[in-house]
């Protein structure tokens, strides 16, 4: 320790500097994952069109990240492998056509490296969103670059409903996927690897996925093709859980599946719904992955309104909360901004529908936050929802929640050495805690209170006292300016240190500004 421990630190267990009874305001939790998906496939979100210059792409992306910060979010999920291609410098797959308009053409910079640097500058988590099996949204392999793995290994691929896919039943496909994904985790300073809901493709009509030959070759140990298909996806999920943990212990591994595992009419363990079942239609045993501890988090896409007869949002939040309870798997909720203001069903014409989703979530302590799709629609402020986020639902900043499987000690308590009024606000300065002092601080949280110390320990659990966060830089001292301070008013400031897994130190010494 550099300076004496605070009373809050002495009263709490290691890694949790605040007493257990401190709960804070449930309407404004201090710990809440607030994320947004940024989709690149078909240029849905970013880049907005193929062929933009590197500077235009960078300007667009930083604009999206700035918007995320304005909404007081703390994570982005950037799609970097939309279709067996790359929005990064990959040694295995070609540059994505969604960058330049031509598959394999170098965009002149590394988009993922740029995105990570810009996200971390704003202290946002950056999760690399990757599709494991989609090769192309068109069916002709000859339209892929000659060096594409799908052309080098045509036996890996099948065509289904006008698109090309890697066949999940071919063992070499699993090995290749793991190689591609762990390469990204190894070479880039990302915070997580993320899959969405695409495993075996969604069924189209009565046509079956054409994998009879692979099943004949590799499925002898299984009672039926459905069991074999689920085992193929299971093996990818479980292998990545093991391999990613070996690469970097702090990297989060999570999936955002289709919102229904199975219906209760099919399986008594299922939900009171009557929709497509991911277990059967997509060969995705999402509940099984949770039960077996193969995921750090799960973010089911609950893209239905409250009370929807086929698949009600409220019914499914309850089901998923029970599914993760006691497993150590964190629950996030995938939310669809895309439906806000659409007439079918008419519930989405109600400006309170989406806010009511977030309010309902407060009843469930298992729900650790939300991820929104799509960000382009969100920024149009549909039915005032973006405004509602900023002014009410996300009125205060929030720290990213800790994860059960990312346990460990917090960084040492830091020393706040200066709080100085300036023409632009109150300039704070504190000692940066590098590795020689124990767990390295990845970023810092700044707290402000009216009046003089001491502050009750529980005040540090109240989000209204959290001003914001600042990413650590490798200098002896780090700093931040409080631009919202009122000149002449008396404030007390504290700073805490947090690591990559969001374990928070005890508060620093106080600094008082004003009379």
C-alpha positions in Angstrom: 0.0 0.0 0.0 1.2 3.5 -0.8 -1.0 5.1 1.8 -3.2 4.0 4.7 -6.2 1.9 4.0 -9.6 3.5 4.2 -12.4 2.4 6.6 -14.3 1.1 3.5 -11.4 -1.2 2.6 -11.1 -2.6 6.1 -14.8 -3.5 6.3 -15.0 -5.4 3.0 -13.6 -8.6 1.6 -10.7 -8.6 -0.9 -11.9 -7.4 -4.4 -15.0 -5.7 -2.9 -14.2 -2.5 -1.1 -17.8 -1.7 -0.1 -19.9 -3.3 2.7 -22.4 -5.9 1.5 -25.6 -4.0 2.6 -24.8 -1.2 0.2 -27.2 -1.7 -2.8 -27.5 1.7 -4.4 -30.5 2.8 -6.5 -31.9 -0.1 -8.5 -33.1 2.3 -11.1 -29.5 3.5 -11.7 -27.1 0.6 -10.9 -23.5 1.5 -10.6 -22.6 -1.8 -12.3 -24.4 -2.5 -15.6 -23.2 -3.7 -19.0 -24.5 -1.2 -21.6 -23.6 -2.3 -25.1 -24.3 -1.8 -28.8 -23.7 -4.1 -31.8 -21.9 -2.5 -34.8 -22.7 -4.7 -37.8 -20.5 -4.8 -40.9 -22.3 -7.5 -43.0 -24.0 -5.9 -46.0 -22.7 -2.5 -44.6 -25.6 -2.4 -42.1 -23.9 -0.1 -39.7 -20.2 0.3 -40.5 -18.7 1.1 -42.9 -21.9 2.6 -44.2 -20.9 1.7 -47.7 -18.1 -0.2 -49.4 -15.3 1.8 -51.0 -15.0 4.6 -48.5 -11.5 5.9 -47.9 -9.7 4.9 -44.8 -10.2 8.4 -43.4 -13.9 8.3 -44.1 -14.2 4.9 -42.4 -12.3 6.0 -39.4 -14.4 9.2 -39.1 -17.6 7.1 -39.2 -16.3 4.7 -36.6 -15.1 7.3 -34.2 -18.5 9.1 -34.6 -20.3 5.8 -33.6 -18.0 5.4 -30.6 -18.6 9.0 -29.5 -22.3 8.4 -29.8 -22.0 5.3 -27.6 -20.1 7.4 -25.0 -22.9 10.1 -25.1 -25.4 7.4 -24.3 -23.3 6.4 -21.3 -22.7 3.0 -22.7 -19.5 1.0 -21.9 -19.1 -1.7 -24.5 -19.3 -2.2 -28.3 -19.6 -5.5 -30.2 -17.9 -4.9 -33.6 -18.5 -7.4 -36.4 -15.0 -8.2 -37.7 -15.6 -11.6 -39.5 -19.0 -11.3 -41.1 -18.5 -14.0 -43.8 -15.2 -15.9 -43.6 -13.4 -12.7 -44.3 -11.7 -10.1 -42.2 -12.0 -6.5 -41.0 -8.4 -6.9 -39.7 -5.1 -8.0 -41.0 -5.7 -11.8 -41.1 -3.1 -14.4 -42.1 -5.9 -16.8 -42.9 -8.8 -15.0 -44.6 -9.1 -12.2 -47.1 -10.0 -8.6 -46.4 -13.7 -8.1 -46.4 -15.5 -6.8 -49.4 -17.5 -4.6 -47.1 -14.4 -2.4 -46.6 -13.3 -1.6 -50.1 -16.0 -3.2 -52.3 -13.5 -5.8 -53.5 -12.7 -8.9 -51.4 -9.0 -9.2 -50.6 -8.2 -5.6 -51.2 -6.2 -3.9 -48.4 -8.1 -0.9 -47.0 -4.9 0.9 -46.2 -5.0 0.4 -42.4 -6.0 -2.2 -39.9 -9.6 -1.4 -38.9 -9.6 -3.7 -35.8 -6.4 -2.2 -34.4 -7.8 1.3 -35.0 -11.2 0.3 -33.4 -9.5 -1.2 -30.3 -7.3 1.9 -29.8 -10.2 4.3 -30.2 -12.6 2.3 -28.0 -10.0 2.0 -25.2 -9.2 5.7 -25.5 -12.9 6.3 -24.6 -12.7 3.5 -22.0 -15.2 1.3 -23.9 -14.8 -2.5 -24.0 -14.3 -3.7 -27.6 -15.6 -7.2 -28.3 -14.7 -8.9 -31.6 -17.9 -10.2 -33.1 -17.3 -13.2 -35.5 -19.5 -15.5 -37.5 -18.2 -19.1 -37.3 -19.7 -20.7 -40.4 -21.0 -18.3 -43.0 -18.7 -18.1 -46.0 -20.7 -15.9 -48.4 -24.1 -14.4 -48.8 -24.1 -15.6 -52.4 -23.7 -19.3 -53.7 -20.8 -19.1 -56.2 -17.4 -20.1 -54.9 -15.7 -18.7 -58.0 -16.7 -15.2 -56.9 -14.4 -15.6 -53.9 -10.7 -14.6 -54.2 -8.6 -17.6 -55.4 -6.8 -17.8 -52.1 -10.0 -18.0 -50.0 -9.9 -21.1 -47.8 -13.3 -22.1 -49.2 -11.8 -22.4 -52.7 -8.6 -24.0 -51.4 -10.7 -26.5 -49.5 -14.0 -26.9 -51.4 -14.8 -30.0 -49.3 -15.3 -27.8 -46.3 -18.2 -26.0 -47.9 -21.8 -26.5 -48.8 -24.4 -24.3 -50.5 -27.8 -23.8 -48.8 -30.6 -21.4 -49.8 -28.4 -19.3 -52.0 -25.5 -18.9 -49.6 -22.2 -20.7 -48.9 -21.4 -22.2 -45.5 -18.5 -24.0 -43.9 -19.8 -27.4 -42.9 -19.8 -27.6 -39.1 -19.6 -31.4 -39.4 -16.1 -31.4 -41.0 -13.4 -31.6 -38.3 -11.0 -29.4 -40.3 -13.6 -26.6 -40.2 -13.6 -26.7 -36.4 -9.8 -26.6 -36.3 -9.7 -23.7 -38.7 -12.3 -21.7 -36.8 -10.4 -22.1 -33.6 -7.2 -21.1 -35.3 -8.7 -18.0 -36.8 -10.5 -16.9 -33.6 -7.6 -17.5 -31.2 -5.3 -15.6 -33.6 -7.5 -12.5 -33.2 -7.5 -12.9 -29.4 -3.7 -13.3 -29.4 -2.7 -10.4 -31.6 -5.3 -7.8 -30.7 -6.0 -6.1 -27.4 -9.7 -7.0 -27.5 -11.9 -7.4 -24.5 -13.9 -10.4 -25.8 -14.9 -12.8 -28.5 -18.6 -12.8 -29.5 -20.9 -14.9 -31.6 -24.4 -14.0 -32.4 -27.2 -16.5 -33.3 -25.9 -18.0 -36.5 -24.8 -21.7 -36.2 -26.4 -24.2 -38.5 -28.4 -21.8 -40.8 -32.0 -21.0 -40.1 -34.2 -23.5 -42.0 -35.7 -22.3 -45.3 -38.9 -24.1 -46.2 -38.5 -27.9 -46.1 -35.0 -28.0 -47.5 -32.5 -29.7 -45.2 -28.9 -28.5 -44.8 -26.9 -30.7 -47.2 -24.5 -32.5 -44.9 -25.4 -36.2 -45.6 -21.8 -37.0 -46.8 -20.2 -35.5 -43.7 -22.7 -37.3 -41.4 -21.8 -40.6 -43.2 -18.1 -39.9 -42.7 -18.1 -38.6 -39.1 -21.4 -39.3 -37.5 -21.3 -43.1 -36.7 -21.1 -42.6 -33.0 -24.4 -40.6 -32.8 -28.0 -41.9 -32.8 -29.2 -39.4 -35.3 -28.1 -36.5 -37.4 -29.6 -33.9 -35.0 -27.5 -35.2 -32.1 -24.4 -35.1 -34.3 -25.1 -31.6 -35.4 -25.5 -30.3 -31.9 -22.3 -32.1 -30.9 -20.4 -30.3 -33.7 -21.5 -26.9 -32.4 -20.9 -28.0 -28.8 -17.4 -28.9 -29.6 -16.6 -25.5 -31.1 -18.1 -23.7 -28.1 -16.3 -25.8 -25.5 -13.0 -25.7 -27.3 -13.1 -21.9 -27.6 -13.9 -21.6 -23.9 -10.7 -23.6 -23.1 -8.4 -22.0 -25.8 -9.4 -18.4 -25.2 -8.9 -18.7 -21.4 -5.4 -20.1 -22.2 -4.6 -17.1 -24.5 -5.7 -14.3 -22.2 -7.5 -15.0 -18.9 -9.4 -11.7 -19.0 -11.0 -12.1 -22.4 -14.7 -12.7 -22.3 -16.3 -15.4 -24.3 -20.0 -15.0 -25.0 -22.8 -15.8 -27.4 -26.0 -14.0 -28.3 -28.3 -16.8 -29.3 -31.8 -16.8 -30.7 -34.1 -16.1 -27.8 -35.9 -19.5 -27.5 -34.0 -22.6 -26.4 -37.0 -24.9 -26.6 -40.7 -24.5 -26.1 -42.3 -26.1 -23.0 -44.6 -28.1 -25.2 -41.5 -29.9 -26.6 -39.4 -30.0 -23.4 -40.7 -29.4 -19.9 -37.5 -27.5 -19.2 -38.3 -25.0 -22.0 -40.1 -21.7 -22.0 -43.8 -21.0 -22.2 -43.4 -20.0 -25.8 -44.4 -21.3 -29.2 -41.7 -20.2 -31.6 -38.6 -21.5 -33.5 -36.4 -23.6 -31.2 -32.6 -23.0 -31.4 -31.9 -26.4 -30.0 -33.7 -28.1 -32.8 -33.6 -25.7 -35.8 -30.1 -24.3 -35.3 -28.4 -27.2 -33.5 -27.6 -24.7 -30.7 -28.0 -26.1 -27.2 -27.8 -22.7 -25.5 -29.1 -23.9 -22.2 -26.6 -26.8 -22.2 -23.7 -24.4 -22.8 -24.8 -22.4 -19.7 -25.2 -25.5 -17.6 -21.8 -26.9 -18.6 -19.9 -23.6 -17.9 -18.8 -23.1 -21.4 -19.6 -19.3 -21.6 -18.7 -16.3 -19.6 -22.0 -14.7 -20.6 -25.0 -15.3 -22.7 -27.1 -12.5 -24.3 -30.3 -14.0 -25.8 -31.9 -11.9 -28.5 -35.3 -11.2 -26.9 -36.7 -9.3 -29.9 -40.3 -9.5 -28.9 -42.6 -7.2 -27.0 -44.0 -7.7 -23.6 -47.0 -10.0 -23.8 -46.4 -11.2 -27.4 -48.4 -14.4 -27.6 -45.8 -16.5 -29.4 -42.8 -15.4 -27.4 -43.3 -12.8 -24.8 -40.4 -10.7 -23.6 -41.4 -10.9 -20.0 -41.8 -14.7 -20.1 -38.4 -15.1 -21.7 -36.5 -12.8 -19.3 -37.9 -14.8 -16.5 -36.9 -18.1 -18.2 -33.3 -17.0 -19.0 -32.9 -15.6 -15.5 -33.7 -19.0 -14.1 -31.5 -20.7 -16.7 -28.4 -18.8 -15.5 -29.1 -18.8 -11.8 -26.3 -20.5 -9.9 -24.3 -21.3 -13.0 -21.8 -18.5 -12.9 -22.8 -17.5 -16.5 -23.6 -13.8 -16.7 -26.9 -12.8 -18.4 -27.2 -9.9 -20.8 -30.3 -9.2 -22.9 -30.2 -8.6 -26.6 -32.7 -5.8 -27.4 -34.0 -4.8 -30.8 -34.2 -1.1 -31.4 -35.0 -1.9 -35.0 -38.7 -2.7 -34.2 -39.3 0.6 -32.3 -42.0 2.6 -34.3 -43.0 -0.3 -36.5 -46.7 -1.2 -36.7 -46.4 -5.0 -36.5 -47.2 -5.8 -33.8 -48.7 -2.5 -32.7 -47.0 -2.7 -29.3 -43.9 -1.3 -30.9 -45.7 2.0 -31.6 -45.8 2.6 -27.9 -42.8 4.8 -26.9 -42.8 3.0 -23.5 -42.4 -0.5 -24.9 -38.6 -0.6 -25.0 -38.1 1.5 -21.8 -40.4 -1.0 -20.1 -38.0 -3.8 -21.1 -35.2 -2.2 -19.2 -37.5 -1.4 -16.2 -38.7 -5.0 -16.1 -35.1 -6.2 -16.0 -34.7 -4.6 -12.6 -36.8 -7.3 -11.1 -34.2 -9.8 -12.0 -30.8 -9.6 -10.3 -29.4 -12.1 -12.8 -29.8 -9.5 -15.6 -26.4 -7.7 -15.8 -27.2 -5.4 -18.7 -28.3 -5.0 -22.3 -26.9 -5.0 -25.8 -28.8 -3.0 -28.5 -29.3 -3.6 -32.2 -29.1 -1.8 -34.4 -27.0 1.3 -33.6 -28.0 3.2 -36.8 -31.6 3.1 -35.9 -30.9 3.9 -32.3 -29.1 7.1 -33.3 -32.3 8.3 -35.1 -33.9 8.5 -31.7 -36.9 6.3 -32.6 -40.0 7.4 -30.5 -37.5 9.3 -28.3 -35.8 6.2 -27.0 -32.2 7.5 -27.3 -33.3 10.6 -25.5 -35.0 8.5 -22.8 -31.7 6.5 -22.4 -29.6 9.7 -21.9 -32.1 11.6 -19.7 -33.4 8.8 -17.6 -32.5 5.1 -18.0 -28.8 5.8 -18.4 -28.8 9.1 -16.6 -25.5 8.3 -14.8 -22.4 6.4 -15.9 -22.0 2.7 -15.0 -19.1 0.4 -14.5 -18.9 -2.9 -16.4 -20.0 -5.7 -14.0 -17.4 -8.2 -12.8 -17.7 -11.7 -14.0 -17.9 -14.8 -11.8 -15.2 -16.7 -13.8 -12.8 -13.7 -13.9 -12.1 -13.6 -10.2 -9.0 -12.0 -8.6 -7.7 -9.2 -6.5 -8.3 -5.5 -7.3 -5.5 -3.1 -7.9 -4.0 -1.3 -4.9 -5.6 1.9 -3.7 -4.2 4.9 -5.6 -3.2 8.4 -4.3 -5.1 11.4 -5.6 -2.4 14.0 -5.5 -4.1 17.1 -7.0 -7.6 18.6 -7.6 -7.0 22.0 -9.1 -9.7 24.4 -10.5 -8.9 25.7 -14.0 -10.6 27.7 -16.6 -12.0 24.5 -18.2 -13.0 22.7 -15.0 -11.3 20.9 -12.0 -8.1 19.1 -13.1 -7.5 15.9 -11.2 -4.1 14.1 -11.0 -3.4 10.7 -9.4 -0.6 8.1 -9.2 -0.8 5.4 -11.9 -0.5 1.9 -10.5 1.6 -0.2 -12.8 2.6 -3.9 -12.4 5.4 -3.4 -9.7 2.6 -2.4 -7.3 0.5 -5.6 -7.9 -2.5 -5.9 -10.2 -2.2 -3.3 -13.0 -4.8 -0.6 -13.2 -6.5 -0.6 -16.6 -8.6 2.4 -15.9 -9.8 4.7 -13.1 -13.2 5.7 -11.8 -13.8 9.3 -10.6 -16.3 10.1 -7.8 -17.5 13.5 -6.7 -19.5 14.5 -3.6 -20.9 17.8 -2.5 -19.3 19.2 0.6 -16.4 17.9 2.6 -15.3 14.4 3.7 -15.7 11.9 5.2 -18.2 10.2 2.9 -20.2 7.1 4.0 -18.9 4.0 2.3 -22.3 3.3 0.8 -22.1 6.5 -1.1 -19.5 4.9 -3.4 -22.2 2.4 -4.6 -24.5 5.2 -5.7 -24.2 5.8 -9.4 -25.1 9.5 -9.0 -21.7 10.0 -7.4 -19.8 8.4 -10.2 -18.6 11.1 -12.6 -16.9 8.9 -15.2 -13.9 6.8 -16.0 -10.5 7.4 -17.5 -8.4 4.8 -19.3 -4.9 4.4 -17.8 -1.9 5.7 -19.7 1.6 4.5 -19.0 2.8 7.5 -17.1 3.7 7.9 -13.5 0.7 10.2 -13.0 -2.7 10.0 -14.8 -5.3 12.8 -14.9 -8.8 13.8 -15.8 -10.8 17.1 -15.9 -14.2 17.5 -14.4 -15.8 19.9 -16.9 -19.2 19.8 -15.1 -17.9 21.4 -11.9 -19.6 24.7 -10.8 -17.1 27.4 -10.1 -16.9 28.2 -6.4 -18.9 25.2 -5.2 -17.3 22.9 -2.7 -16.7 19.3 -3.8 -14.8 16.3 -2.5 -13.2 14.0 -5.1 -12.0 10.4 -4.9 -10.5 8.0 -7.5 -10.6 4.2 -7.6 -8.4 1.9 -9.7 -9.9 -1.0 -11.8 -8.2 -3.9 -13.7 -9.1 -5.5 -17.0 -11.7 -7.7 -15.2 -13.3 -4.6 -13.5 -12.2 -5.4 -10.0 -12.3 -2.1 -8.1 -9.9 -0.9 -5.5 -10.8 1.0 -2.3 -11.2 4.7 -2.7 -8.2 7.0 -2.8 -7.6 9.7 -0.2 -10.0 12.7 -0.7 -9.2 16.0 -2.3 -11.5 19.0 -1.4 -12.1 21.9 -3.9 -13.9 25.1 -3.1 -14.7 26.9 0.1 
